[in-house]
Amino acid sequence: MKKIFLTALFLSLFLLTGCGKYNEKTIVKDLNKKINATTGYHIEGTMEIYNGEDVYTYDVESSYENDNYRVSLTNQLNNHEQIILRNADGVYVLTPSLNKSFKFQSNWPENNSQVYILQSLLTDINKDENIKLEEKNNKYVLNVKISYSNNKNLVNQKIYMDKKLNFEKIEVFDDSGNKQIKMIFDSIDMNATFNNKYFSTSENMKTVDIDDNDKTDNKTNTDKTDDKTSTDKNSSSNNTDKNSSSNNTDNSLNKNTDNIDEETSILEDTVYPMYLPSGTYLSTEETVSKEEGERIILTFDGESPFILVEETVSKADEFEIIPVYGEPTILMDTVGALSETSVNFISNGIEYYIASENLTMQEMIEVAQSISSIPVMK
């Protein structure tokens, strides 16, 4: 009888002290098991990027299958969509509104932290040997170091999960503790499957409905979907779809994001950066005509010299693939190409190119992010 009593007491104490409760080691182990087990997933959510008092909000759809990635970023302010795509042919940033695709020599998304890529989050978690776990409001919160090679100011992130280890929210902070990025997960389908055209570069540039012959059956429903098939029962239990997962995914391929005029011929105003490195000043400004529109060349001299080129862009009559050098990088309201000596991006119908042998990558980002469509005084 005494032995039975002691056994019962031991079990009671074990339960009271947290049977099944995660610690840093076990939560990392189970996250690895969960994410590595999936062969395809589809995420829908909202991402906010902070720049002082300004907030840029994106609708985000992130998909993965068999080493293919597709991330759709739609700016809520102007409904401008860009798609970061990785398939067997390479890495692309697609801009359907311009009928242009920019091809990168890159191993994205493996070379940088990404709040909307599960494998990237897992890499950050595995790299941090001093990961911290806390339980807050019936949620798990992981404090994890991050590695943004193109923005050294970003140093750590908080990953919020429910008790089933479903991601709910991620907050990214700079070295001063200021929140710079917030990603909210509305739905996560860890058992998504896709039609082979879903990750096609040309198909993602189309703004017309995909032909019925290209549709596939949902694994558990008789309804047709355009490219993605999935089961909702495995989605995060605390996340709710805004519509159906399949419909939202298909609409992203057919969304009309043509908010830029097909042809912009004149730059009405020169756009000046609101941030300049110390000891740097505008020395010359030149406007030249090109076959379609204008080009403005701004030369900055001083301690950190650089060149800023602005020119009009127009929608291509035929689909164009343009090789670019650098890595895909989000610059507040757009996705650009960032290298060690240059940054190139399109915002509000204007293409910007910053080049310098003297600026650091962080300084180029700050100059680019300070550029406003509202002209400021020189």
Phi, psi and omega per residue, in radians:
M1 nan -0.718 3.131
K2 -1.097 -0.669 3.138
K3 -1.138 -0.718 3.119
I4 -1.119 -0.724 -3.138
F5 -1.089 -0.775 -3.131
L6 -1.150 -0.652 3.095
T7 -1.117 -0.780 3.133
A8 -1.106 -0.695 3.119
L9 -1.119 -0.738 3.138
F10 -1.086 -0.769 3.126
L11 -1.123 -0.676 3.129
S12 -1.121 -0.775 3.114
L13 -1.120 -0.637 3.130
F14 -1.108 -0.737 3.137
L15 -1.186 -0.715 -3.117
L16 -1.179 -0.520 -3.113
T17 -1.575 0.134 2.951
G18 1.913 0.933 3.042
C19 -1.064 2.202 3.127
G20 1.416 -0.001 -3.123
K21 -1.338 2.395 -3.059
Y22 -1.394 2.589 2.853
N23 -2.115 -3.098 -3.061
E24 -1.011 -0.729 -3.072
K25 -1.216 -0.803 -3.082
T26 -1.245 -0.579 -3.130
I27 -1.232 -0.627 3.082
V28 -1.154 -0.743 3.125
K29 -1.048 -0.803 -3.091
D30 -1.271 -0.570 3.063
L31 -1.150 -0.699 3.077
N32 -1.069 -0.780 -3.129
K33 -1.099 -0.749 -3.081
K34 -1.197 -0.858 -3.067
I35 -1.278 -0.689 3.138
N36 -1.203 -0.344 -3.120
A37 -1.377 -0.377 -3.072
T38 -1.387 2.427 3.038
T39 -1.760 -0.124 3.115
G40 -2.971 2.423 3.081
Y41 -2.497 2.809 3.075
H42 -2.407 2.230 -3.090
I43 -2.090 2.432 2.981
E44 -2.225 2.430 -3.125
G45 -3.020 -2.912 -3.119
T46 -2.303 2.350 3.119
M47 -2.097 2.343 3.069
E48 -2.011 2.344 3.081
I49 -2.055 2.257 -3.032
Y50 -1.840 2.383 3.073
N51 -2.438 1.539 -3.031
G52 1.150 -2.139 3.120
E53 -1.529 -0.137 -3.122
D54 -1.542 2.455 3.086
V55 -2.224 2.202 3.095
Y56 -1.871 2.149 -3.035
T57 -1.983 2.293 -3.134
Y58 -2.097 2.451 2.822
D59 -1.452 2.262 -3.018
V60 -2.093 2.313 2.920
E61 -2.214 2.166 -3.095
S62 -2.175 2.221 -3.089
S63 -2.284 2.600 -3.139
Y64 -2.522 2.453 2.969
E65 -2.874 2.194 3.024
N66 0.874 0.893 3.085
D67 1.263 0.133 3.020
N68 -1.736 2.439 3.115
Y69 -2.270 2.537 3.044
R70 -2.507 2.102 3.114
V71 -2.155 2.058 3.078
S72 -1.728 2.206 3.131
L73 -2.111 1.969 -3.124
T74 -1.989 2.026 3.124
N75 -1.191 2.090 -3.092
Q76 -1.155 -0.422 -3.093
L77 -1.212 -0.754 -3.074
N78 -2.164 0.110 3.136
N79 1.053 0.411 -3.136
H80 -1.435 2.102 -3.091
E81 -1.820 2.364 2.937
Q82 -2.234 2.577 -3.081
I83 -2.163 2.169 3.008
I84 -1.665 2.139 -2.983
L85 -2.251 2.339 2.982
R86 -2.213 2.156 3.080
N87 -2.421 -2.910 -3.078
A88 -1.134 -0.359 -3.104
D89 -1.538 -0.298 -3.139
G90 2.534 -2.806 -3.141
V91 -2.004 2.306 -3.059
Y92 -2.334 2.627 2.840
V93 -2.005 2.012 -3.076
L94 -1.713 2.371 3.046
T95 -2.146 1.535 -3.065
P96 -1.021 -0.573 -3.110
S97 -1.123 -0.392 3.096
L98 -1.850 -0.047 -3.086
N99 1.020 0.643 -3.093
K100 -2.243 2.560 3.066
S101 -2.231 2.357 -3.137
F102 -1.899 2.088 -3.056
K103 -1.721 2.281 -3.090
F104 -1.904 2.544 2.904
Q105 -1.595 1.534 -2.943
S106 -2.622 2.719 3.015
N107 -1.839 0.421 3.058
W108 -0.848 2.475 0.095
P109 -1.689 0.334 -3.009
E110 -1.369 -0.210 -2.993
N111 -1.757 0.136 -3.054
N112 -2.799 2.704 3.043
S113 -1.194 2.466 3.135
Q114 -2.448 2.160 -3.063
V115 -1.327 -0.230 -3.091
Y116 -1.942 0.182 3.097
I117 -2.046 2.047 -3.059
L118 -1.108 -0.677 3.136
Q119 -1.107 -0.641 3.115
S120 -1.161 -0.735 3.090
L121 -1.072 -0.716 -3.142
L122 -1.148 -0.665 3.096
T123 -1.070 -0.778 3.097
D124 -1.045 -0.755 -3.122
I125 -1.107 -0.755 -3.105
N126 -1.230 -0.516 -3.113
K127 -1.312 -0.492 -3.051
D128 -1.445 1.905 -3.140
E129 -1.389 -0.226 -3.126
N130 -2.049 0.656 -3.135
I131 -1.053 2.476 -3.106
K132 -2.057 2.364 -3.131
L133 -2.098 2.335 3.017
E134 -2.376 2.674 3.096
E135 -1.876 2.126 -3.022
K136 -2.468 2.184 3.121
N137 0.917 0.776 3.121
N138 1.113 0.430 3.099
K139 -2.197 2.744 2.964
Y140 -1.679 2.380 3.109
V141 -2.198 2.094 3.089
L142 -1.771 2.254 3.031
N143 -1.781 1.999 -2.938
V144 -2.259 2.399 3.009
K145 -1.233 2.654 -3.113
I146 -2.241 2.911 -3.109
S147 -2.349 1.500 3.025
Y148 -1.669 1.681 -3.080
S149 -1.086 -0.446 -3.122
N150 -1.674 0.050 3.091
N151 -2.698 1.577 -3.066
K152 -1.235 -0.216 3.113
N153 -1.219 -0.384 -3.137
L154 -1.516 2.126 -2.955
V155 -2.129 -0.490 -3.125
N156 -2.668 2.842 3.137
Q157 -2.422 2.624 3.027
K158 -1.883 2.179 -3.114
I159 -1.885 2.048 -3.117
Y160 -1.737 2.272 -3.116
M161 -2.356 2.698 2.992
D162 -1.446 -3.093 -3.055
K163 -1.233 -0.203 3.065
K164 -1.714 0.214 3.118
L165 1.128 0.577 2.985
N166 -1.549 2.239 3.131
F167 -1.151 2.349 3.128
E168 -2.062 -0.657 -3.094
K169 -2.762 2.567 3.045
I170 -2.313 2.333 3.072
E171 -2.122 2.285 -3.117
V172 -1.941 2.363 -3.032
F173 -2.173 2.651 3.052
D174 -1.550 -3.095 -3.056
D175 -1.253 -0.144 3.059
S176 -1.729 0.061 3.130
G177 1.474 0.173 3.132
N178 -1.485 2.367 3.119
K179 -1.258 2.236 -3.105
Q180 -1.961 -0.530 -3.118
I181 -2.459 2.447 2.986
K182 -2.339 2.215 3.099
M183 -2.043 2.141 3.095
I184 -1.926 2.191 -3.138
F185 -1.583 2.024 3.091
D186 -1.482 -0.652 3.123
S187 -2.683 2.543 3.093
I188 -2.383 2.081 3.054
D189 -1.890 1.915 -3.077
M190 -1.534 0.056 -3.136
N191 -2.224 0.612 -3.089
A192 -1.337 2.530 2.989
T193 -2.229 2.750 -2.987
F194 -2.389 2.580 2.943
N195 -1.134 2.611 -3.074
N196 -1.147 -0.254 3.102
K197 -1.480 -0.181 -3.058
Y198 -1.087 -0.589 -3.134
F199 -1.783 0.261 3.127
S200 -1.351 2.351 3.126
T201 -1.094 -0.855 -3.090
S202 -1.157 -0.693 -3.123
E203 -1.152 -0.604 3.135
N204 -1.259 -0.289 3.088
M205 -1.473 -0.202 -3.083
K206 -1.334 2.537 3.072
T207 -2.030 0.234 3.095
V208 -1.947 2.817 -3.107
D209 -1.088 2.461 3.064
I210 -1.251 2.456 -3.092
D211 -1.042 2.528 -3.117
D212 -0.995 -0.488 -3.130
N213 -1.161 -0.334 -3.113
D214 -1.597 -0.026 -3.077
K215 -1.381 2.727 3.109
T216 -2.198 2.739 3.133
D217 -1.408 2.514 2.974
N218 -1.181 2.504 -3.053
K219 -1.131 -0.486 -3.058
T220 -2.098 -0.101 -3.121
N221 -2.162 2.813 3.119
T222 -1.602 -0.186 3.134
D223 -1.196 2.614 3.108
K224 -1.533 2.595 2.965
T225 -2.215 2.787 -3.039
D226 -1.267 -0.843 -3.076
D227 -2.402 -0.671 -3.017
K228 -1.769 2.395 2.999
T229 -2.145 2.414 -3.059
S230 -2.719 2.901 3.014
T231 -2.013 2.275 -3.068
D232 -1.421 -0.267 -3.046
K233 -1.176 -0.343 3.138
N234 -1.702 0.059 3.077
S235 -1.190 2.839 3.131
S236 -0.984 2.287 -3.060
S237 -1.203 -0.389 -3.140
N238 -1.713 0.055 3.101
N239 -1.923 2.535 -3.131
T240 -2.170 2.423 3.116
D241 -1.258 2.438 3.072
K242 -1.203 -0.655 2.924
N243 -2.297 -2.388 2.979
S244 -1.634 2.631 -3.115
S245 -1.031 -0.706 -3.095
S246 -1.166 -0.797 -3.088
N247 -1.107 -0.738 -3.134
N248 -1.113 -0.690 -3.139
T249 -1.144 -0.753 -3.116
D250 -1.179 -0.667 -3.122
N251 -1.108 -0.501 -3.134
S252 -1.129 -0.483 3.110
L253 -1.364 -0.444 -3.024
N254 -1.898 0.066 -3.060
K255 -1.145 2.316 3.096
N256 -1.480 1.819 -3.111
T257 -1.923 0.432 -3.079
D258 -1.404 1.247 -3.138
N259 -1.672 -0.079 3.107
I260 -1.731 2.359 3.106
D261 -0.968 2.522 -3.116
E262 -1.075 -0.478 3.115
E263 -2.556 2.157 3.065
T264 -2.004 2.051 -2.980
S265 -1.718 -0.478 -3.022
I266 -2.283 2.358 2.980
L267 -1.453 1.900 -3.046
E268 -1.159 -0.602 -3.123
D269 -2.487 2.570 2.969
T270 -1.271 2.400 3.116
V271 -1.813 2.116 -3.084
Y272 -1.842 2.476 3.069
P273 -1.179 2.446 3.122
M274 -1.515 -0.153 3.076
Y275 -2.102 2.303 3.012
L276 -2.303 2.442 3.056
P277 -1.046 2.673 -3.123
S278 -0.981 2.377 3.101
G279 1.357 0.273 -3.111
T280 -2.038 2.452 -3.053
Y281 -2.564 2.746 3.085
L282 -1.316 2.166 -3.110
S283 -1.848 -0.721 3.139
T284 -2.462 2.706 3.081
E285 -2.446 2.214 -3.074
E286 -2.311 2.343 3.073
T287 -1.964 2.218 3.131
V288 -2.217 2.623 3.102
S289 -1.546 2.549 3.022
K290 -2.192 3.124 -3.036
E291 -1.013 -0.685 3.069
E292 -2.263 1.705 3.077
G293 1.732 -2.703 -3.045
E294 -2.295 2.838 3.061
R295 -2.333 2.314 3.088
I296 -1.997 2.279 -3.139
I297 -2.015 2.038 3.120
L298 -1.884 2.215 3.124
T299 -1.927 2.189 3.135
F300 -1.954 2.255 -3.133
D301 -1.994 3.119 3.124
G302 2.026 -2.565 -3.056
E303 -1.233 -0.531 -3.127
S304 -2.303 1.276 -3.052
P305 -1.193 2.601 3.053
F306 -2.800 2.912 3.101
I307 -2.047 2.380 3.060
L308 -2.101 2.117 3.120
V309 -1.943 2.294 3.094
E310 -2.158 2.343 3.096
E311 -2.641 2.711 -3.138
T312 -1.254 2.615 3.083
V313 -2.194 2.657 3.128
S314 -2.334 2.743 3.125
K315 -1.234 2.262 -3.129
A316 -1.253 2.467 3.099
D317 -1.176 -0.626 3.104
E318 -2.148 2.658 -3.104
F319 -0.999 2.210 -3.123
E320 -2.005 2.444 2.979
I321 -1.991 2.062 -3.035
I322 -1.978 2.035 3.094
P323 -1.179 2.369 3.089
V324 -2.334 2.783 -3.123
Y325 -1.912 2.305 3.105
G326 2.273 -2.828 -3.132
E327 -2.123 2.513 3.057
P328 -1.081 2.233 -3.061
T329 -2.452 2.290 3.087
I330 -1.381 2.185 3.136
L331 -2.082 1.310 3.113
M332 1.106 -1.357 -3.019
D333 -1.914 0.201 -3.088
T334 -2.821 2.957 3.045
V335 -1.872 2.176 -3.119
G336 -2.074 -3.076 3.099
A337 -1.990 2.111 -3.079
L338 -2.049 2.242 3.033
S339 -2.189 -3.067 -3.127
E340 -1.215 -0.370 -3.078
T341 -2.187 0.079 -3.103
S342 -2.781 2.800 2.982
V343 -2.503 2.365 -3.059
N344 -2.312 2.288 -3.126
F345 -2.759 2.845 3.112
I346 -2.088 2.259 3.141
S347 -2.491 2.220 3.104
N348 0.927 0.740 3.063
G349 1.365 0.150 3.123
I350 -2.129 2.337 3.076
E351 -1.660 2.317 -3.132
Y352 -2.059 2.459 3.097
Y353 -2.383 2.084 3.115
I354 -1.978 2.250 -3.128
A355 -2.341 2.391 3.130
S356 -2.863 2.469 3.007
E357 -1.613 -0.090 -3.044
N358 -1.907 -0.569 -3.136
L359 -1.250 2.506 2.971
T360 -1.344 2.894 3.104
M361 -1.053 -0.670 3.135
Q362 -1.135 -0.699 3.120
E363 -1.157 -0.670 3.099
M364 -1.112 -0.682 3.092
I365 -1.096 -0.760 -3.117
E366 -1.137 -0.687 3.074
V367 -1.114 -0.813 -3.120
A368 -1.075 -0.756 -3.098
Q369 -1.258 -0.306 3.125
S370 -1.519 -0.161 -3.117
I371 -1.253 2.245 -3.096
S372 -2.103 2.624 3.077
S373 -1.320 -0.178 3.074
I374 -1.664 2.059 -3.092
P375 -1.063 2.495 3.053
V376 -2.099 2.882 -3.102
M377 -1.211 2.530 3.094
K378 -1.218 nan nan
